[in-house]
Amino acid sequence: MIHISGLVFEYPGHRALHGVSLAVEAGAITALVGPNGAGKTTLLRCMAALETPYAGQVTIDGLDTRESPRAIHARLGYLPDFFGLYDALSVRRCLHYAARAHGIGPREAAGAVEAAASRVGLADRMEQLAGALSRGLRQRLAIAQSIVHRPAVLLLDEPAAGLDPQARRDLSQLLLSLKADGMTLVVSSHILAELEDYSDRMIIVDKGSIAGGEAIILKETARAQLRIVLALPRGGLKEFLLRQNGLTVREAGDVQAILTLEGGLSERAALLAALVRDGFAVASFSEDVRNLEDVYFAQVGHGDGKVYR
């Protein structure tokens, strides 16, 4: 969906991006992480066709950001770290203005406004002034403005900054629902904990470069990574698992095993049933999701502790 090749961006006296090359997979939520000043916002603005790079290329859905910025804006939503709302306008009027600014005709705008408000849970606040909304609801309105034109790609820069725990959880659920609708999301943050619940992939930006050179896979939809823990040690666990279809044993001992399994919930249920039938005392059978903090420090080292949970 998004392809970046040799991207270089310079501010006066400072090079912010050093030949960045990466690909963002369609239909996934990609976390863009790194310390403050690493180049995350600059990279997002280049993706959004809001900055012209010194060198390199960014394409979104096959369109070059230099050659077709307006066409890209029609396919893309962007929420900056510091966003503005018209506080004197109602939620409905804010969304109507955003819809018309994105080129939606007057006849279609009303339906687009209702759909966007419903999508972010603001359908019951349409006549409330934007200036009277809480911080979390203002964030929802800003996201609604970014998706009112039904973009294929949504870029979010520090979307959870300043939100309370409940508002952060609501934001996570909203982003997952947008992904379920087929949207591709890139979410930037320097706080790993807020990305852990919904990110499929992680791109680490460190001093203007991509650590490791590519996105790191955290979750796979078609292949679940599972951890099996036994209540009592028993030999033969690895041999038993190797006889099963559709799975790959990553590591196994007498107490626990980590494996990848093809398929969905029914395949997991069948494997668990087979383990129990064979007499294995299964104490835990769960997804083994990679911890963002562990993955981050495995790539960049402990450094100076600029990324916080």
Phi and psi restraints in degrees (value plus and minus 20) as a CYANA .aco file:
   2 ILE   PHI    -138.6   -98.6
   2 ILE   PSI     106.4   146.4
   3 HIS   PHI    -146.7  -106.7
   3 HIS   PSI     108.4   148.4
   4 ILE   PHI    -144.2  -104.2
   4 ILE   PSI     112.7   152.7
   5 SER   PHI    -155.4  -115.4
   5 SER   PSI      99.9   139.9
   6 GLY   PHI      37.4    77.4
   6 GLY   PSI      17.3    57.3
   7 LEU   PHI     -95.1   -55.1
   7 LEU   PSI     103.9   143.9
   8 VAL   PHI    -144.4  -104.4
   8 VAL   PSI     111.5   151.5
   9 PHE   PHI    -155.3  -115.3
   9 PHE   PSI     115.8   155.8
  10 GLU   PHI    -148.1  -108.1
  10 GLU   PSI     114.3   154.3
  11 TYR   PHI    -116.1   -76.1
  11 TYR   PSI     143.6   183.6
  12 PRO   PHI     -74.9   -34.9
  12 PRO   PSI      96.5   136.5
  13 GLY   PHI      58.9    98.9
  13 GLY   PSI     -12.9    27.1
  14 HIS   PHI    -171.7  -131.7
  14 HIS   PSI     108.0   148.0
  15 ARG   PHI    -114.0   -74.0
  15 ARG   PSI      95.7   135.7
  16 ALA   PHI    -107.5   -67.5
  16 ALA   PSI     -52.9   -12.9
  17 LEU   PHI    -148.6  -108.6
  17 LEU   PSI     113.4   153.4
  18 HIS   PHI    -135.2   -95.2
  18 HIS   PSI      63.4   103.4
  19 GLY   PHI      40.0    80.0
  19 GLY   PSI      27.6    67.6
  20 VAL   PHI     -92.6   -52.6
  20 VAL   PSI     111.7   151.7
  21 SER   PHI    -154.3  -114.3
  21 SER   PSI     109.2   149.2
  22 LEU   PHI    -186.6  -146.6
  22 LEU   PSI     148.2   188.2
  23 ALA   PHI    -151.5  -111.5
  23 ALA   PSI     119.1   159.1
  24 VAL   PHI    -130.7   -90.7
  24 VAL   PSI     103.0   143.0
  25 GLU   PHI     -94.5   -54.5
  25 GLU   PSI     122.1   162.1
  26 ALA   PHI     -88.4   -48.4
  26 ALA   PSI     124.5   164.5
  27 GLY   PHI      55.2    95.2
  27 GLY   PSI      -5.1    34.9
  28 ALA   PHI    -142.4  -102.4
  28 ALA   PSI     145.0   185.0
  29 ILE   PHI    -125.6   -85.6
  29 ILE   PSI      95.6   135.6
  30 THR   PHI    -126.9   -86.9
  30 THR   PSI     105.3   145.3
  31 ALA   PHI    -107.8   -67.8
  31 ALA   PSI     110.1   150.1
  32 LEU   PHI    -128.1   -88.1
  32 LEU   PSI      87.3   127.3
  33 VAL   PHI    -142.1  -102.1
  33 VAL   PSI     141.8   181.8
  34 GLY   PHI     133.1   173.1
  34 GLY   PSI     145.7   185.7
  35 PRO   PHI     -88.2   -48.2
  35 PRO   PSI     143.8   183.8
  36 ASN   PHI     -77.8   -37.8
  36 ASN   PSI     116.0   156.0
  37 GLY   PHI      64.7   104.7
  37 GLY   PSI     -13.5    26.5
  38 ALA   PHI     -96.4   -56.4
  38 ALA   PSI     -40.1    -0.1
  39 GLY   PHI      95.5   135.5
  39 GLY   PSI      -9.9    30.1
  40 LYS   PHI     -83.9   -43.9
  40 LYS   PSI     -69.3   -29.3
  41 THR   PHI     -84.5   -44.5
  41 THR   PSI     -61.0   -21.0
  42 THR   PHI     -80.1   -40.1
  42 THR   PSI     -63.0   -23.0
  43 LEU   PHI     -83.6   -43.6
  43 LEU   PSI     -62.5   -22.5
  44 LEU   PHI     -82.8   -42.8
  44 LEU   PSI     -62.5   -22.5
  45 ARG   PHI     -86.6   -46.6
  45 ARG   PSI     -53.1   -13.1
  46 CYS   PHI     -88.1   -48.1
  46 CYS   PSI     -61.0   -21.0
  47 MET   PHI     -80.6   -40.6
  47 MET   PSI     -57.9   -17.9
  48 ALA   PHI    -101.0   -61.0
  48 ALA   PSI     -15.1    24.9
  49 ALA   PHI      39.4    79.4
  49 ALA   PSI      15.7    55.7
  50 LEU   PHI    -124.8   -84.8
  50 LEU   PSI     -33.0     7.0
  51 GLU   PHI    -150.8  -110.8
  51 GLU   PSI     124.7   164.7
  52 THR   PHI    -119.2   -79.2
  52 THR   PSI      97.0   137.0
  53 PRO   PHI     -90.2   -50.2
  53 PRO   PSI     137.2   177.2
  54 TYR   PHI     -88.6   -48.6
  54 TYR   PSI     -58.3   -18.3
  55 ALA   PHI    -173.9  -133.9
  55 ALA   PSI     143.1   183.1
  56 GLY   PHI      76.4   116.4
  56 GLY   PSI    -196.5  -156.5
  57 GLN   PHI    -162.8  -122.8
  57 GLN   PSI     121.5   161.5
  58 VAL   PHI    -145.7  -105.7
  58 VAL   PSI     105.8   145.8
  59 THR   PHI    -143.1  -103.1
  59 THR   PSI     119.5   159.5
  60 ILE   PHI    -146.7  -106.7
  60 ILE   PSI     100.8   140.8
  61 ASP   PHI      33.2    73.2
  61 ASP   PSI      17.1    57.1
  62 GLY   PHI      64.6   104.6
  62 GLY   PSI     -21.9    18.1
  63 LEU   PHI    -122.4   -82.4
  63 LEU   PSI     116.1   156.1
  64 ASP   PHI    -103.7   -63.7
  64 ASP   PSI     113.3   153.3
  65 THR   PHI     -85.7   -45.7
  65 THR   PSI     -47.3    -7.3
  66 ARG   PHI     -94.4   -54.4
  66 ARG   PSI     -60.4   -20.4
  67 GLU   PHI    -107.2   -67.2
  67 GLU   PSI     -49.9    -9.9
  68 SER   PHI    -155.8  -115.8
  68 SER   PSI      35.0    75.0
  69 PRO   PHI     -82.3   -42.3
  69 PRO   PSI     -58.8   -18.8
  70 ARG   PHI     -87.2   -47.2
  70 ARG   PSI     -60.1   -20.1
  71 ALA   PHI     -84.8   -44.8
  71 ALA   PSI     -56.3   -16.3
  72 ILE   PHI     -87.8   -47.8
  72 ILE   PSI     -60.7   -20.7
  73 HIS   PHI     -80.3   -40.3
  73 HIS   PSI     -50.8   -10.8
  74 ALA   PHI     -91.8   -51.8
  74 ALA   PSI     -43.4    -3.4
  75 ARG   PHI    -120.8   -80.8
  75 ARG   PSI     -21.2    18.8
  76 LEU   PHI    -153.7  -113.7
  76 LEU   PSI     123.7   163.7
  77 GLY   PHI    -134.0   -94.0
  77 GLY   PSI     123.1   163.1
  78 TYR   PHI    -157.9  -117.9
  78 TYR   PSI     106.3   146.3
  79 LEU   PHI    -137.8   -97.8
  79 LEU   PSI      89.0   129.0
  80 PRO   PHI     -93.6   -53.6
  80 PRO   PSI     148.9   188.9
  81 ASP   PHI     -80.4   -40.4
  81 ASP   PSI     -68.9   -28.9
  82 PHE   PHI    -126.8   -86.8
  82 PHE   PSI      78.8   118.8
  83 PHE   PHI    -123.2   -83.2
  83 PHE   PSI     137.7   177.7
  84 GLY   PHI    -137.0   -97.0
  84 GLY   PSI     126.0   166.0
  85 LEU   PHI    -146.3  -106.3
  85 LEU   PSI     133.6   173.6
  86 TYR   PHI    -104.5   -64.5
  86 TYR   PSI      76.3   116.3
  87 ASP   PHI     -83.4   -43.4
  87 ASP   PSI     -45.5    -5.5
  88 ALA   PHI    -103.1   -63.1
  88 ALA   PSI     -26.4    13.6
  89 LEU   PHI    -118.2   -78.2
  89 LEU   PSI     132.4   172.4
  90 SER   PHI     -93.5   -53.5
  90 SER   PSI     145.7   185.7
  91 VAL   PHI     -75.5   -35.5
  91 VAL   PSI     -63.8   -23.8
  92 ARG   PHI     -80.4   -40.4
  92 ARG   PSI     -65.6   -25.6
  93 ARG   PHI     -90.0   -50.0
  93 ARG   PSI     -55.1   -15.1
  94 CYS   PHI     -80.3   -40.3
  94 CYS   PSI     -65.9   -25.9
  95 LEU   PHI     -90.0   -50.0
  95 LEU   PSI     -56.6   -16.6
  96 HIS   PHI     -83.6   -43.6
  96 HIS   PSI     -62.5   -22.5
  97 TYR   PHI     -81.3   -41.3
  97 TYR   PSI     -63.7   -23.7
  98 ALA   PHI     -84.1   -44.1
  98 ALA   PSI     -60.0   -20.0
  99 ALA   PHI     -83.8   -43.8
  99 ALA   PSI     -65.0   -25.0
 100 ARG   PHI     -88.0   -48.0
 100 ARG   PSI     -55.7   -15.7
 101 ALA   PHI     -84.7   -44.7
 101 ALA   PSI     -47.9    -7.9
 102 HIS   PHI    -107.5   -67.5
 102 HIS   PSI     -12.0    28.0
 103 GLY   PHI      67.8   107.8
 103 GLY   PSI      -8.5    31.5
 104 ILE   PHI     -97.3   -57.3
 104 ILE   PSI     110.3   150.3
 105 GLY   PHI     -86.0   -46.0
 105 GLY   PSI     140.8   180.8
 106 PRO   PHI     -80.9   -40.9
 106 PRO   PSI     -52.3   -12.3
 107 ARG   PHI     -93.4   -53.4
 107 ARG   PSI     -55.4   -15.4
 108 GLU   PHI    -106.7   -66.7
 108 GLU   PSI     -37.1     2.9
 109 ALA   PHI     -82.7   -42.7
 109 ALA   PSI     -60.7   -20.7
 110 ALA   PHI     -80.8   -40.8
 110 ALA   PSI     -63.5   -23.5
 111 GLY   PHI     -86.5   -46.5
 111 GLY   PSI     -59.1   -19.1
 112 ALA   PHI     -84.8   -44.8
 112 ALA   PSI     -58.5   -18.5
 113 VAL   PHI     -84.0   -44.0
 113 VAL   PSI     -67.2   -27.2
 114 GLU   PHI     -82.7   -42.7
 114 GLU   PSI     -60.6   -20.6
 115 ALA   PHI     -85.4   -45.4
 115 ALA   PSI     -63.9   -23.9
 116 ALA   PHI     -86.3   -46.3
 116 ALA   PSI     -61.5   -21.5
 117 ALA   PHI     -84.0   -44.0
 117 ALA   PSI     -62.0   -22.0
 118 SER   PHI     -84.0   -44.0
 118 SER   PSI     -57.4   -17.4
 119 ARG   PHI     -82.3   -42.3
 119 ARG   PSI     -54.9   -14.9
 120 VAL   PHI    -124.8   -84.8
 120 VAL   PSI     -11.8    28.2
 121 GLY   PHI      58.1    98.1
 121 GLY   PSI      12.7    52.7
 122 LEU   PHI    -135.4   -95.4
 122 LEU   PSI      -5.1    34.9
 123 ALA   PHI     -82.3   -42.3
 123 ALA   PSI     -46.6    -6.6
 124 ASP   PHI    -112.3   -72.3
 124 ASP   PSI     -13.1    26.9
 125 ARG   PHI    -146.5  -106.5
 125 ARG   PSI       5.1    45.1
 126 MET   PHI     -82.3   -42.3
 126 MET   PSI     -51.5   -11.5
 127 GLU   PHI    -117.4   -77.4
 127 GLU   PSI     -18.4    21.6
 128 GLN   PHI     -99.6   -59.6
 128 GLN   PSI     122.4   162.4
 129 LEU   PHI     -90.3   -50.3
 129 LEU   PSI     121.8   161.8
 130 ALA   PHI     -79.4   -39.4
 130 ALA   PSI     -55.4   -15.4
 131 GLY   PHI     -87.8   -47.8
 131 GLY   PSI     -35.7     4.3
 132 ALA   PHI    -116.4   -76.4
 132 ALA   PSI     -19.8    20.2
 133 LEU   PHI    -101.3   -61.3
 133 LEU   PSI     132.5   172.5
 134 SER   PHI     -91.2   -51.2
 134 SER   PSI     151.0   191.0
 135 ARG   PHI     -79.5   -39.5
 135 ARG   PSI     -63.0   -23.0
 136 GLY   PHI     -85.9   -45.9
 136 GLY   PSI     -60.0   -20.0
 137 LEU   PHI     -91.9   -51.9
 137 LEU   PSI     -53.2   -13.2
 138 ARG   PHI     -83.0   -43.0
 138 ARG   PSI     -58.4   -18.4
 139 GLN   PHI     -83.6   -43.6
 139 GLN   PSI     -61.8   -21.8
 140 ARG   PHI     -82.1   -42.1
 140 ARG   PSI     -61.7   -21.7
 141 LEU   PHI     -84.0   -44.0
 141 LEU   PSI     -61.1   -21.1
 142 ALA   PHI     -83.3   -43.3
 142 ALA   PSI     -59.8   -19.8
 143 ILE   PHI     -86.5   -46.5
 143 ILE   PSI     -61.2   -21.2
 144 ALA   PHI     -79.3   -39.3
 144 ALA   PSI     -60.4   -20.4
 145 GLN   PHI     -83.1   -43.1
 145 GLN   PSI     -52.5   -12.5
 146 SER   PHI     -96.6   -56.6
 146 SER   PSI     -40.4    -0.4
 147 ILE   PHI    -135.8   -95.8
 147 ILE   PSI     -14.0    26.0
 148 VAL   PHI     -82.0   -42.0
 148 VAL   PSI     -46.3    -6.3
 149 HIS   PHI    -114.6   -74.6
 149 HIS   PSI      -6.2    33.8
 150 ARG   PHI      34.8    74.8
 150 ARG   PSI      41.5    81.5
 151 PRO   PHI     -93.6   -53.6
 151 PRO   PSI     138.9   178.9
 152 ALA   PHI    -103.8   -63.8
 152 ALA   PSI     -44.7    -4.7
 153 VAL   PHI    -148.1  -108.1
 153 VAL   PSI     118.0   158.0
 154 LEU   PHI    -147.9  -107.9
 154 LEU   PSI     104.6   144.6
 155 LEU   PHI    -129.0   -89.0
 155 LEU   PSI     107.5   147.5
 156 LEU   PHI    -147.3  -107.3
 156 LEU   PSI     104.3   144.3
 157 ASP   PHI    -125.9   -85.9
 157 ASP   PSI      90.9   130.9
 158 GLU   PHI      31.0    71.0
 158 GLU   PSI      35.6    75.6
 159 PRO   PHI     -89.4   -49.4
 159 PRO   PSI     -42.2    -2.2
 160 ALA   PHI    -117.5   -77.5
 160 ALA   PSI     -14.7    25.3
 161 ALA   PHI     -80.8   -40.8
 161 ALA   PSI     105.5   145.5
 162 GLY   PHI      63.4   103.4
 162 GLY   PSI     -19.6    20.4
 163 LEU   PHI    -106.1   -66.1
 163 LEU   PSI     127.7   167.7
 164 ASP   PHI     -98.4   -58.4
 164 ASP   PSI     149.6   189.6
 165 PRO   PHI     -76.0   -36.0
 165 PRO   PSI     -60.7   -20.7
 166 GLN   PHI     -87.5   -47.5
 166 GLN   PSI     -60.8   -20.8
 167 ALA   PHI     -85.1   -45.1
 167 ALA   PSI     -55.2   -15.2
 168 ARG   PHI     -86.7   -46.7
 168 ARG   PSI     -60.6   -20.6
 169 ARG   PHI     -84.3   -44.3
 169 ARG   PSI     -62.5   -22.5
 170 ASP   PHI     -81.2   -41.2
 170 ASP   PSI     -59.6   -19.6
 171 LEU   PHI     -83.2   -43.2
 171 LEU   PSI     -62.1   -22.1
 172 SER   PHI     -78.7   -38.7
 172 SER   PSI     -65.9   -25.9
 173 GLN   PHI     -84.5   -44.5
 173 GLN   PSI     -57.1   -17.1
 174 LEU   PHI     -84.2   -44.2
 174 LEU   PSI     -65.3   -25.3
 175 LEU   PHI     -84.5   -44.5
 175 LEU   PSI     -58.7   -18.7
 176 LEU   PHI     -84.9   -44.9
 176 LEU   PSI     -56.1   -16.1
 177 SER   PHI     -89.9   -49.9
 177 SER   PSI     -55.6   -15.6
 178 LEU   PHI     -86.0   -46.0
 178 LEU   PSI     -60.2   -20.2
 179 LYS   PHI     -81.8   -41.8
 179 LYS   PSI     -61.7   -21.7
 180 ALA   PHI     -82.1   -42.1
 180 ALA   PSI     -45.9    -5.9
 181 ASP   PHI    -102.3   -62.3
 181 ASP   PSI     -18.6    21.4
 182 GLY   PHI      78.1   118.1
 182 GLY   PSI     -14.5    25.5
 183 MET   PHI     -98.5   -58.5
 183 MET   PSI     125.9   165.9
 184 THR   PHI    -118.0   -78.0
 184 THR   PSI     106.1   146.1
 185 LEU   PHI    -141.4  -101.4
 185 LEU   PSI     119.5   159.5
 186 VAL   PHI    -142.6  -102.6
 186 VAL   PSI     100.3   140.3
 187 VAL   PHI    -139.4   -99.4
 187 VAL   PSI     100.3   140.3
 188 SER   PHI    -116.9   -76.9
 188 SER   PSI     119.0   159.0
 189 SER   PHI    -185.5  -145.5
 189 SER   PSI     136.9   176.9
 190 HIS   PHI    -127.9   -87.9
 190 HIS   PSI     -14.9    25.1
 191 ILE   PHI    -129.6   -89.6
 191 ILE   PSI      86.4   126.4
 192 LEU   PHI     -87.5   -47.5
 192 LEU   PSI     -52.9   -12.9
 193 ALA   PHI     -80.4   -40.4
 193 ALA   PSI     -53.7   -13.7
 194 GLU   PHI     -96.3   -56.3
 194 GLU   PSI     -32.5     7.5
 195 LEU   PHI    -118.5   -78.5
 195 LEU   PSI     -34.9     5.1
 196 GLU   PHI     -86.6   -46.6
 196 GLU   PSI     -52.0   -12.0
 197 ASP   PHI     -93.8   -53.8
 197 ASP   PSI     -43.1    -3.1
 198 TYR   PHI    -150.5  -110.5
 198 TYR   PSI     -25.6    14.4
 199 SER   PHI    -100.9   -60.9
 199 SER   PSI     116.8   156.8
 200 ASP   PHI    -114.9   -74.9
 200 ASP   PSI     -51.9   -11.9
 201 ARG   PHI    -160.1  -120.1
 201 ARG   PSI     138.0   178.0
 202 MET   PHI    -153.5  -113.5
 202 MET   PSI     112.7   152.7
 203 ILE   PHI    -135.2   -95.2
 203 ILE   PSI     102.2   142.2
 204 ILE   PHI    -118.1   -78.1
 204 ILE   PSI      98.4   138.4
 205 VAL   PHI    -119.8   -79.8
 205 VAL   PSI     101.4   141.4
 206 ASP   PHI    -155.3  -115.3
 206 ASP   PSI      91.2   131.2
 207 LYS   PHI      35.7    75.7
 207 LYS   PSI      23.0    63.0
 208 GLY   PHI      61.4   101.4
 208 GLY   PSI     -13.5    26.5
 209 SER   PHI    -148.3  -108.3
 209 SER   PSI     146.1   186.1
 210 ILE   PHI    -114.5   -74.5
 210 ILE   PSI      94.9   134.9
 211 ALA   PHI     -84.6   -44.6
 211 ALA   PSI     108.3   148.3
 212 GLY   PHI      62.2   102.2
 212 GLY   PSI     -32.7     7.3
 213 GLY   PHI      63.0   103.0
 213 GLY   PSI     -25.3    14.7
 214 GLU   PHI    -179.6  -139.6
 214 GLU   PSI     150.6   190.6
 215 ALA   PHI     -88.5   -48.5
 215 ALA   PSI     126.3   166.3
 216 ILE   PHI    -122.5   -82.5
 216 ILE   PSI     105.6   145.6
 217 ILE   PHI     -96.5   -56.5
 217 ILE   PSI     104.9   144.9
 218 LEU   PHI    -123.2   -83.2
 218 LEU   PSI     -56.1   -16.1
 219 LYS   PHI    -158.4  -118.4
 219 LYS   PSI     129.0   169.0
 220 GLU   PHI    -147.3  -107.3
 220 GLU   PSI     110.8   150.8
 221 THR   PHI     -92.5   -52.5
 221 THR   PSI     -56.6   -16.6
 222 ALA   PHI    -107.3   -67.3
 222 ALA   PSI     -41.5    -1.5
 223 ARG   PHI    -148.8  -108.8
 223 ARG   PSI      89.4   129.4
 224 ALA   PHI    -108.6   -68.6
 224 ALA   PSI     116.1   156.1
 225 GLN   PHI    -114.2   -74.2
 225 GLN   PSI     103.6   143.6
 226 LEU   PHI    -137.3   -97.3
 226 LEU   PSI     130.2   170.2
 227 ARG   PHI    -139.6   -99.6
 227 ARG   PSI     105.9   145.9
 228 ILE   PHI    -132.0   -92.0
 228 ILE   PSI     106.6   146.6
 229 VAL   PHI    -141.8  -101.8
 229 VAL   PSI     110.8   150.8
 230 LEU   PHI    -115.3   -75.3
 230 LEU   PSI     126.3   166.3
 231 ALA   PHI     -91.1   -51.1
 231 ALA   PSI     -52.2   -12.2
 232 LEU   PHI    -150.2  -110.2
 232 LEU   PSI     118.5   158.5
 233 PRO   PHI     -80.9   -40.9
 233 PRO   PSI     121.6   161.6
 234 ARG   PHI    -173.4  -133.4
 234 ARG   PSI     109.2   149.2
 235 GLY   PHI     -91.1   -51.1
 235 GLY   PSI     139.4   179.4
 236 GLY   PHI      70.9   110.9
 236 GLY   PSI     -16.7    23.3
 237 LEU   PHI     -83.9   -43.9
 237 LEU   PSI     -64.8   -24.8
 238 LYS   PHI     -83.4   -43.4
 238 LYS   PSI     -63.7   -23.7
 239 GLU   PHI     -83.1   -43.1
 239 GLU   PSI     -59.5   -19.5
 240 PHE   PHI     -82.0   -42.0
 240 PHE   PSI     -66.1   -26.1
 241 LEU   PHI     -85.8   -45.8
 241 LEU   PSI     -57.1   -17.1
 242 LEU   PHI     -84.8   -44.8
 242 LEU   PSI     -42.0    -2.0
 243 ARG   PHI    -102.7   -62.7
 243 ARG   PSI     -30.5     9.5
 244 GLN   PHI    -104.6   -64.6
 244 GLN   PSI     132.1   172.1
 245 ASN   PHI    -108.6   -68.6
 245 ASN   PSI     128.3   168.3
 246 GLY   PHI      57.8    97.8
 246 GLY   PSI      -4.0    36.0
 247 LEU   PHI    -155.7  -115.7
 247 LEU   PSI     136.9   176.9
 248 THR   PHI    -144.6  -104.6
 248 THR   PSI     104.5   144.5
 249 VAL   PHI    -103.8   -63.8
 249 VAL   PSI      99.4   139.4
 250 ARG   PHI    -107.3   -67.3
 250 ARG   PSI     -61.2   -21.2
 251 GLU   PHI    -179.9  -139.9
 251 GLU   PSI     130.4   170.4
 252 ALA   PHI    -178.8  -138.8
 252 ALA   PSI     123.7   163.7
 253 GLY   PHI    -158.5  -118.5
 253 GLY   PSI    -175.0  -135.0
 254 ASP   PHI    -105.1   -65.1
 254 ASP   PSI     -31.9     8.1
 255 VAL   PHI    -136.0   -96.0
 255 VAL   PSI     -55.7   -15.7
 256 GLN   PHI    -167.4  -127.4
 256 GLN   PSI     144.0   184.0
 257 ALA   PHI    -166.9  -126.9
 257 ALA   PSI     129.2   169.2
 258 ILE   PHI    -141.7  -101.7
 258 ILE   PSI     110.7   150.7
 259 LEU   PHI    -167.4  -127.4
 259 LEU   PSI     143.2   183.2
 260 THR   PHI    -131.8   -91.8
 260 THR   PSI     118.6   158.6
 261 LEU   PHI    -146.2  -106.2
 261 LEU   PSI     107.9   147.9
 262 GLU   PHI     -94.0   -54.0
 262 GLU   PSI     122.7   162.7
 263 GLY   PHI      84.2   124.2
 263 GLY   PSI    -185.0  -145.0
 264 GLY   PHI    -139.1   -99.1
 264 GLY   PSI    -163.8  -123.8
 265 LEU   PHI     -85.6   -45.6
 265 LEU   PSI     -56.7   -16.7
 266 SER   PHI     -85.8   -45.8
 266 SER   PSI     -57.3   -17.3
 267 GLU   PHI     -88.1   -48.1
 267 GLU   PSI     -56.7   -16.7
 268 ARG   PHI     -85.5   -45.5
 268 ARG   PSI     -64.0   -24.0
 269 ALA   PHI     -81.5   -41.5
 269 ALA   PSI     -59.1   -19.1
 270 ALA   PHI     -86.0   -46.0
 270 ALA   PSI     -60.4   -20.4
 271 LEU   PHI     -85.7   -45.7
 271 LEU   PSI     -63.4   -23.4
 272 LEU   PHI     -82.0   -42.0
 272 LEU   PSI     -62.9   -22.9
 273 ALA   PHI     -82.3   -42.3
 273 ALA   PSI     -59.2   -19.2
 274 ALA   PHI     -85.8   -45.8
 274 ALA   PSI     -59.1   -19.1
 275 LEU   PHI     -82.4   -42.4
 275 LEU   PSI     -65.4   -25.4
 276 VAL   PHI     -85.6   -45.6
 276 VAL   PSI     -62.1   -22.1
 277 ARG   PHI     -80.4   -40.4
 277 ARG   PSI     -54.2   -14.2
 278 ASP   PHI    -103.7   -63.7
 278 ASP   PSI     -18.1    21.9
 279 GLY   PHI      72.6   112.6
 279 GLY   PSI      -9.4    30.6
 280 PHE   PHI     -98.8   -58.8
 280 PHE   PSI     108.3   148.3
 281 ALA   PHI    -103.9   -63.9
 281 ALA   PSI      66.9   106.9
 282 VAL   PHI     -98.0   -58.0
 282 VAL   PSI      97.1   137.1
 283 ALA   PHI    -114.8   -74.8
 283 ALA   PSI     -49.1    -9.1
 284 SER   PHI    -167.9  -127.9
 284 SER   PSI     115.9   155.9
 285 PHE   PHI    -163.3  -123.3
 285 PHE   PSI      78.3   118.3
 286 SER   PHI    -168.7  -128.7
 286 SER   PSI     146.8   186.8
 287 GLU   PHI     -88.4   -48.4
 287 GLU   PSI     119.7   159.7
 288 ASP   PHI    -125.3   -85.3
 288 ASP   PSI      59.7    99.7
 289 VAL   PHI    -101.3   -61.3
 289 VAL   PSI     115.6   155.6
 290 ARG   PHI     -91.0   -51.0
 290 ARG   PSI     109.9   149.9
 291 ASN   PHI     -94.1   -54.1
 291 ASN   PSI     107.5   147.5
 292 LEU   PHI     -81.3   -41.3
 292 LEU   PSI     -58.6   -18.6
 293 GLU   PHI     -86.4   -46.4
 293 GLU   PSI     -62.2   -22.2
 294 ASP   PHI     -82.5   -42.5
 294 ASP   PSI     -64.4   -24.4
 295 VAL   PHI     -84.7   -44.7
 295 VAL   PSI     -61.3   -21.3
 296 TYR   PHI     -80.1   -40.1
 296 TYR   PSI     -72.7   -32.7
 297 PHE   PHI     -92.0   -52.0
 297 PHE   PSI     -43.0    -3.0
 298 ALA   PHI     -86.2   -46.2
 298 ALA   PSI     -49.0    -9.0
 299 GLN   PHI    -106.1   -66.1
 299 GLN   PSI     -64.0   -24.0
 300 VAL   PHI    -128.4   -88.4
 300 VAL   PSI     -24.8    15.2
 301 GLY   PHI      58.7    98.7
 301 GLY   PSI     156.6   196.6
 302 HIS   PHI     -95.7   -55.7
 302 HIS   PSI     -42.8    -2.8
 303 GLY   PHI      31.2    71.2
 303 GLY   PSI    -157.4  -117.4
 304 ASP   PHI    -131.7   -91.7
 304 ASP   PSI      -1.6    38.4
 305 GLY   PHI      50.0    90.0
 305 GLY   PSI      15.1    55.1
 306 LYS   PHI    -101.2   -61.2
 306 LYS   PSI     -31.2     8.8
 307 VAL   PHI    -125.5   -85.5
 307 VAL   PSI     104.9   144.9
 308 TYR   PHI    -138.3   -98.3
 308 TYR   PSI     127.9   167.9
